[in-house]
Amino acid sequence: MPLFTRLLFNTTSILLSFQVSTFLIPWLLIIWLTYNESPEIVGQFGYILAVVSPLCMLLASPSRNFLLSCEHYSDKQSLDMRKVLAIAGVFIAFAIGLVLDALVLISAIYLAKITELFFDLKIATLLKQNNKTALFKLSILKWLCIFLVLLCSLFISNITLLLLLLAALFILVTLGFTLFQTIQFNGLQGMLLNVLPLSSSALVFSLYFNIPRYVLGQADQKAILGVFTISSFILMGALVFVNTLMQSRLHALSRDLVSRHMDKFIKSAVSAFLFVAAVYALLQFFRLDFFSIPFWQVHNNLNTENPQFNRIYQLVLLMSWGPLLFSFANYFLIVQQKYKSLLVLSSFNALISLVLCSYAFDYAGFEGLMWVVNLSGLVQFFVVIMLCWHKRETA
């Protein structure tokens, strides 16, 4: 019992619970679509998610990583900034909905996602306070919101209404009566200039991760896009583990770096890298029949509609090391609070990758596309390691 309690109230375990719930919501929507729509519609929905998600990552400022790596602003200032940007995002989502001819659905997806990201504010505060009990209770409340919407889905067949209900529940849990507090605009402009580089980097990572979706969508390969979207949820699960580990260590890594305890910093960094390697190795087991067969059964055996669909699934898992390294490496620039360097490096990498991926898909198909994505992740990893090594030498 004591061991179970320690595992249950472990910070990493609780953060993992939050991360799992985050990617579970769109996955459940995709599963529903596989039973009710064609692979092309699944791909189209995946394309919409790839458009809305980066927007929400940008508007979720200050981000959780920013709040954990510095203590410049109060909880009230952070909340006011989030409110202002969330309201501004409603108009942007409205415009995107008009362009993509999916106004209601895109607006509902945006509201569900942006309100979910309000959990970051409470999570960061409780992590700094090391209040594991309150953090655990907050995680339970989020899962109750999801479970309640799942129950409602038995009686409501409209995805838009379910998303709006989820958004309302998230607001109730994360904001409560603070939703109606007056926003203090004084100082928000200066704050925005400080927090935007890191949030922009989160947007760039979201764009980087979605590059295959953009390329496939523009090439009108919606069926392949649908299969890629489903397959990439396993990679998203792996990224959840990596991000959870790094976020749980972010405050300690930052403290070790500031206090120049470089031996402790390097030891922690190496152990984290070994964890990432273990996650990649675990992903390869998911390529075997004992997992892949039930996985596709859950998705209505969509992979049987075309012989190349299984090949796409295998490639997504086999060539997952690039996104894992990309995500892992970025935290070491966050620890150093080099937000602008992270933004410039990630933006340049993502832009070049997008161009090369388009050419690679034209000349080498899906496999060429995946090679470019992975090599760009490897480049990001080595550049960040070089920057960190330079930091160690100067220290």
RAVEN-V636956 format. One record per residue. N is the residue number from 1. RES is the residue in one small letter. SS is DSSP state (H for helix, E for strand, L for the rest). PSI is psi in whole degrees, -180 to 180 (NA if undefined). BURIAL is b if it has 16 or more other ideal C-beta (glycine too) atoms within 10 Angstrom, else e. Layout:
# RAVEN-V636956
n: (N,N)
res: (RES,RES)
ss: (SS,SS)
psi: (PSI,PSI)
burial: (BURIAL,BURIAL)
This chain:
# RAVEN-V636956
n: (1,2,3,4,5,6,7,8,9,10,11,12,13,14,15,16,17,18,19,20,21,22,23,24,25,26,27,28,29,30,31,32,33,34,35,36,37,38,39,40,41,42,43,44,45,46,47,48,49,50,51,52,53,54,55,56,57,58,59,60,61,62,63,64,65,66,67,68,69,70,71,72,73,74,75,76,77,78,79,80,81,82,83,84,85,86,87,88,89,90,91,92,93,94,95,96,97,98,99,100,101,102,103,104,105,106,107,108,109,110,111,112,113,114,115,116,117,118,119,120,121,122,123,124,125,126,127,128,129,130,131,132,133,134,135,136,137,138,139,140,141,142,143,144,145,146,147,148,149,150,151,152,153,154,155,156,157,158,159,160,161,162,163,164,165,166,167,168,169,170,171,172,173,174,175,176,177,178,179,180,181,182,183,184,185,186,187,188,189,190,191,192,193,194,195,196,197,198,199,200,201,202,203,204,205,206,207,208,209,210,211,212,213,214,215,216,217,218,219,220,221,222,223,224,225,226,227,228,229,230,231,232,233,234,235,236,237,238,239,240,241,242,243,244,245,246,247,248,249,250,251,252,253,254,255,256,257,258,259,260,261,262,263,264,265,266,267,268,269,270,271,272,273,274,275,276,277,278,279,280,281,282,283,284,285,286,287,288,289,290,291,292,293,294,295,296,297,298,299,300,301,302,303,304,305,306,307,308,309,310,311,312,313,314,315,316,317,318,319,320,321,322,323,324,325,326,327,328,329,330,331,332,333,334,335,336,337,338,339,340,341,342,343,344,345,346,347,348,349,350,351,352,353,354,355,356,357,358,359,360,361,362,363,364,365,366,367,368,369,370,371,372,373,374,375,376,377,378,379,380,381,382,383,384,385,386,387,388,389,390,391,392,393,394,395)
res: (m,p,l,f,t,r,l,l,f,n,t,t,s,i,l,l,s,f,q,v,s,t,f,l,i,p,w,l,l,i,i,w,l,t,y,n,e,s,p,e,i,v,g,q,f,g,y,i,l,a,v,v,s,p,l,c,m,l,l,a,s,p,s,r,n,f,l,l,s,c,e,h,y,s,d,k,q,s,l,d,m,r,k,v,l,a,i,a,g,v,f,i,a,f,a,i,g,l,v,l,d,a,l,v,l,i,s,a,i,y,l,a,k,i,t,e,l,f,f,d,l,k,i,a,t,l,l,k,q,n,n,k,t,a,l,f,k,l,s,i,l,k,w,l,c,i,f,l,v,l,l,c,s,l,f,i,s,n,i,t,l,l,l,l,l,l,a,a,l,f,i,l,v,t,l,g,f,t,l,f,q,t,i,q,f,n,g,l,q,g,m,l,l,n,v,l,p,l,s,s,s,a,l,v,f,s,l,y,f,n,i,p,r,y,v,l,g,q,a,d,q,k,a,i,l,g,v,f,t,i,s,s,f,i,l,m,g,a,l,v,f,v,n,t,l,m,q,s,r,l,h,a,l,s,r,d,l,v,s,r,h,m,d,k,f,i,k,s,a,v,s,a,f,l,f,v,a,a,v,y,a,l,l,q,f,f,r,l,d,f,f,s,i,p,f,w,q,v,h,n,n,l,n,t,e,n,p,q,f,n,r,i,y,q,l,v,l,l,m,s,w,g,p,l,l,f,s,f,a,n,y,f,l,i,v,q,q,k,y,k,s,l,l,v,l,s,s,f,n,a,l,i,s,l,v,l,c,s,y,a,f,d,y,a,g,f,e,g,l,m,w,v,v,n,l,s,g,l,v,q,f,f,v,v,i,m,l,c,w,h,k,r,e,t,a)
ss: (L,H,H,H,H,H,H,H,L,L,H,H,H,H,H,H,H,H,H,H,H,H,H,H,H,H,H,H,H,H,H,H,H,H,H,H,L,L,H,H,H,H,H,H,H,H,H,H,H,H,H,H,H,H,H,H,H,H,H,L,L,L,L,H,H,H,H,H,H,L,L,L,L,L,H,H,H,H,H,H,H,H,H,H,H,H,H,H,H,H,H,H,H,H,H,H,H,H,H,H,L,L,H,H,H,H,H,H,H,H,H,H,H,H,H,H,L,L,H,H,H,H,H,H,H,H,H,H,H,L,L,H,H,H,H,H,H,H,H,H,H,H,H,H,H,H,H,H,H,H,H,H,L,L,L,L,L,L,H,H,H,H,H,H,H,H,H,H,H,H,H,H,H,H,L,H,H,H,H,H,L,L,L,L,L,L,L,H,H,H,H,H,H,H,H,H,H,H,H,H,H,H,H,H,H,H,H,H,H,L,H,H,H,H,H,H,H,H,L,L,L,H,H,H,H,H,H,H,H,H,H,H,H,H,H,H,H,H,H,H,H,H,H,H,H,H,H,H,H,H,H,H,H,H,H,H,H,H,L,L,L,H,H,H,H,H,H,H,H,H,H,H,H,H,H,H,H,H,H,H,H,H,H,H,H,L,L,L,H,H,H,H,H,H,H,H,H,H,L,L,L,H,H,H,H,L,L,H,H,H,H,H,H,H,H,H,H,H,L,L,H,H,H,H,H,H,H,H,H,H,H,H,H,H,H,L,L,L,H,H,H,H,H,H,H,H,H,H,H,H,H,H,H,H,H,H,H,H,H,H,H,H,H,H,H,H,H,H,H,H,H,H,H,H,H,H,H,H,H,H,H,H,H,H,H,H,H,H,H,H,H,H,H,H,L)
psi: (-48,-39,-43,-41,-41,-40,-39,-40,15,138,-44,-40,-42,-43,-37,-39,-43,-45,-41,-43,-30,-45,-10,-36,-56,-30,-44,-38,-41,-43,-44,-42,-34,-26,-13,-13,174,165,-32,-39,-38,-44,-40,-41,-40,-35,-41,-43,-38,-22,-43,-39,-48,-37,-46,-37,-37,-43,-11,64,135,142,166,-40,-38,-45,-32,-25,-7,165,45,-23,152,166,-37,-42,-42,-42,-43,-41,-45,-42,-47,-47,-36,-40,-43,-36,-26,-42,-35,-44,-38,-44,-42,-40,-38,-41,-43,3,44,54,-51,-46,-46,-39,-40,-42,-43,-48,-40,-41,-45,-35,-32,-36,-10,-19,-28,-38,-47,-37,-47,-43,-45,-32,-42,-34,-8,36,83,-34,-47,-36,-41,-42,-39,-40,-42,-41,-39,-43,-35,-38,-47,-43,-39,-41,-36,-41,-42,-27,-17,-22,-19,120,4,115,-37,-46,-39,-40,-40,-38,-43,-42,-42,-41,-40,-41,-43,-43,-44,-37,-44,-133,-16,-14,-31,4,145,135,127,107,-17,121,-8,-32,-45,-38,-41,-40,-31,-38,-21,-37,-44,-41,-36,-34,-38,-39,-44,-41,-40,-41,-43,-46,-30,4,-47,-35,-41,-43,-47,-38,-44,-28,2,35,63,-32,-46,-38,-39,-44,-40,-42,-45,-47,-38,-12,-29,-43,-39,-38,-40,-41,-32,-45,-45,-48,-37,-46,-47,-38,-36,-24,-3,-47,-43,-41,-43,-41,-42,-37,-44,-40,2,33,72,-32,-44,-40,-48,-40,-43,-38,-42,-42,-36,-39,-40,-35,-43,-42,-39,-38,-42,-42,-39,-36,-32,-26,-26,-10,-16,159,-33,-23,-43,-37,-54,-30,-47,-24,-39,-33,33,29,43,-24,-15,-6,-17,133,-30,-10,-39,-35,-39,-45,-45,-42,-38,-41,-41,-40,58,-2,-29,-56,-35,-45,-39,-49,-44,-47,-38,-29,-26,-18,-32,-42,-39,0,33,65,-40,-39,-41,-42,-46,-48,-48,-39,-46,-44,-47,-40,-47,-40,-41,-44,-48,-35,-38,-45,-41,-40,-37,-38,-24,7,-160,-36,-42,-39,-46,-34,-42,-44,-44,-40,-34,-35,-38,-41,-45,-43,-49,-37,-44,-40,-41,-41,-40,-38,-39,-38,-39,-42,-40,-29,NA)
burial: (e,e,e,e,e,e,e,e,e,e,b,e,b,b,b,b,b,b,b,b,b,b,e,b,b,b,b,e,b,b,b,b,b,b,e,e,e,e,b,e,e,b,b,b,b,b,b,b,b,b,b,b,b,b,b,b,b,b,b,b,b,b,b,b,b,b,b,b,b,b,e,e,b,e,e,e,b,b,b,b,b,b,b,b,b,b,e,e,b,e,e,e,b,e,e,b,b,e,e,e,e,b,e,e,b,b,b,b,b,b,b,b,b,b,b,b,b,b,b,b,b,b,b,b,b,b,b,e,e,e,e,b,e,e,b,b,e,b,b,e,b,b,e,e,b,b,e,e,b,e,e,e,b,e,e,e,e,e,b,e,e,b,b,b,b,b,b,e,b,b,b,e,b,b,b,e,e,e,e,e,e,e,e,e,e,e,e,b,e,e,b,e,e,e,b,b,b,b,b,b,b,b,b,b,b,b,b,b,b,b,b,b,b,b,b,b,b,e,e,e,b,b,b,b,b,b,b,b,b,b,b,b,b,b,b,b,b,b,b,b,b,b,b,b,b,b,b,b,b,b,b,e,b,b,e,b,b,e,e,e,e,e,e,e,b,e,e,e,b,e,e,b,e,e,e,b,e,e,b,b,e,e,b,e,e,b,b,e,e,e,e,b,e,e,b,b,e,e,b,b,e,b,b,e,e,e,e,e,b,b,e,b,b,e,b,b,b,e,b,b,b,b,b,b,b,b,b,b,b,b,b,b,b,b,b,b,b,b,b,e,b,b,b,e,b,b,b,e,b,b,e,e,b,b,e,b,b,b,e,b,b,e,e,e,e,b,e,b,b,b,b,b,b,b,e,b,b,e,b,b,b,e,b,b,e,e,b,b,e,e,b,e,e,e,e)
